[in-house]
């Protein structure tokens, strides 16, 4: 790769949920949460592209290695309901590896340009609409509650997935903390051992100086002896 970043074959970003659900009600906006997970050991920049009637916060950013980011997608208030609540809209999320230290303000359209030869990951998520309780779109229609049930089921699965990933991240952080603690303890033990060796060396040096002093005194007292 021309960017100098090692190419990988694994997905850069995992996106949950698999489909984006909005509760539709005429004249009201609706929001949902999209979770981005970076399972790699690289810093990954992302950006979202979406139809004009939707807003995303944040619409770009940088995920550190093994981190999670939640983004909020909002469907603006609509004055007309699509037939049978069928939606053809889609979200696109792009991701690419960036160097450590890259700031969000450094992200431009060139960051996701394929002309540079970089690997640009692109993932598409389809948008689904579910009926809101007592929505005007339900006038004259007998609601079965199936859509609400499926929406609730999707949200529960999403929360289970999110809790699982957070547990994995916390486990990694716990291992890091234990590793740092072990290193600190080992360093303290080495420092203590070094202090003992220095103390022993100073003791030997003093004994050596004393012996040399005693030898000099003997030579001075018996100058004619050659055995010293």
Secondary structure, DSSP 8 states (H G I E B T S, - for coil): -TTSS---SS-S-EEESSSEEEEE-TT--EEEEEEEEE-SSSEEEEEEE--TTEEEESSEEEE-TTEEEEEEEEE---SS--GGG----EEEEEEEEE-TT--GGG--GGGG-GGG----EEEEEEEEEEE-TT-GGGTT----SHHHHHHHHHHHHHHHHHHHHHHHHHHHHHHHHHHHHHHHHHHHHHHHHHHHHHHHHHHHHHHHHHHHHHHHHHHHHSTT----
